[in-house]
Amino acid sequence: MEKEVLLEVKDLRTYFYTEDGVVRAVDGVSFTIHKGEVLGLVGESGCGKSVTSLSIMRLVDAPGKIVGGQIIFKGEDLLKKSEEEMRKIRGSEIAMIFQEPMTALNPVYTIGDQIMEAILTHQDVNEEEAKKQTIKLLDLVGIPDPKKRFNEYPHEMSGGMRQRAMIAMAISCNPDLLISDEATTALDVTIQAQILELMKDLQRKIGMAILFITHDLALVAEMTDSVAVTYTGKIVEYSDVRSIFKNPHHPYTYGLLESIPSLLSEKTKEPLPAIEGMVPSPYRMPKGCHFNPRCPFATDICRKEMPELKEVEPNHLVRCFHPVNVKEEVS
Amino acid sequence: MRNYLIRRSLELIPVLFAIAFVSFWLVSKMGDPFAVLVLNPHVRPEDIQRLRHIWHWDDPLVVRFWYWLKDFVWPRQGWGLSTLAPGQTALQLISRRIPVTIAFSSTSLIAAIILSIPLGVYSALRQYSVADYILTFFAFFGMSMPTFWFGIMLIYLFAVKLHWFPAAGYHRAFFIIKGVPVMFDKAPRWMQFLDEAWHLTLPITVLTVFQVGGWLRYMRSSMLEVKSMDYVRTARAKGLPERTVIYKHAFRNAVIPIITLIGLSFPGLIGGAMITETVFAIDGIGRLTYNAVMSQDVFVAMALIMIFSILVVIGNFLADIFYAVADPRIRYS
């Protein structure tokens, strides 16, 4: 059964025009999120994940600029909307949680005030009703003693509690899409697990779709339905989560998966394999496939041409001239 | 909040005491105030000795400080050498001179706040626009202009050439009302006020321009810094109108460091007043200080230093309170 498409990003390009040259932070990214689906956007730092999410919100600051593509949300192109129309979508239909709960909340206003603000902006309710809703939300995201917490300032709360407050703010208007930009990265592992559990739980309850941005593949396995792996502003592999974990085709995805420590592996005594080298400087992209300097399978063609995103299995897209085939290699 | 205020006020006492002692020590190094008397043929050496003794000048520094402190808290007559009229205490003299200084320095303080904060915000919101460059130019002009030179230039232009404002003084000696001369003190209040305002326009301008430049730049950079903070992005992601994002979320955070800056500017304000009063020949406290120091009247000079210190300390105290009001992170600590 085909699910209803909620968001379709088509060939999105967001470039940064800096003094040192043009940085193609997002360079032709396309993906689709269905209603209630969780899509993971994975990649190392500097691969354009955050810029992709900010582009969807149309919150890219100068010198960044969305130069091409379409962002079709509920059948309408967000890039064609006026700032005022966009403002009405932000926070009500598309909400966002950021990486740093320490700095994402305004230090001079109480968290209750900050959550209430979103409700008052998008819903036709009075202050008293908004306050009631806020307290209910704080309770829903698992903040103990919500009535008291309503009047507390961000600095009086722990990182985990602040991220819960951020989630409460994000879901306050029942958004159709929640963008979680590394929302658990800055938290302790135990708190991280709690927050993920909470997000999953809320996703089931509210039925919202999530764009789950992370560099941590282990979280992807736990949270998402499908995965897009990005490298230097381009998607290099795109498939449902099972297929990617079972059968990664792109050498980069393969490398990322290899570098996850495993308790069950026999190789626990060996050092963890890592992808050689680093993400190339945005000002000096290698010719051909951007991954070629780090790729163990690179050949001449990889150094000359950028491969296209091709379907190697049904619904499994890979941008590689020499896709790895794990099934064959392992057996 | 009440405990915070009480604790902070009590902390002022040792601070003022320390300021008093250090400045007393420094002022006593200024020279022998009785040395000038040697030149006077009518004063016998024995009299000088006697005076030294009366003023405790022959005692050790700490003892002298103690007598001075006592005299400062309970003023006695003739406490001062050359700047005082007979039978006048230093505090009487100061209290007669202080209103005009407070009037024009507090007016320029308020004017500078009212101008610099909105202009700084405006400059930050339109970074690198023509308006931003013009404001930046004037900010640097104000900051780098020596107050005495700027004052003289204003006098030359607006008093000497254009005759719009008077060149000196802070009020006229008398008014002519219906052809009859009326002394300033006898004139109606509103006439006194308007006349003083007219006289003080140029000095207030000098002091204001000087303050606005720096504060505007600070406000601009503070606003620019806050504008790129995560919580401003969060506010936008909530779908708030841009006005709310800027004036509610960014502004309140950006203004916090400026409050400290304004609190710290109190000494500069009084120092600036000293120069401005000299340039515009205003008989305020600044000019009195200058005269007291020049005529080696250590007693009046010391009293003035203490008054300044109290003003500065109170200024910082007020800034701290405003700071606590603006920033919840320090409210009850």
Interface residues (C-beta under 8 A of the other chain):
Chain A: M57 L59 D61 R87 K88 I89 R90 G91 S92 A95 M96 F98 E100 T103 A104 L105 N106 P107 V108 Y109 T110 E117 A118 T121 H122 Y153 H155 M166 M169
Chain B: S228 M229 D230 Y231 R233 T234 A235 R236 A237 K238 G239 L240 P241 T244 H249 R252 N253 I256 A326 D327 P328 R329
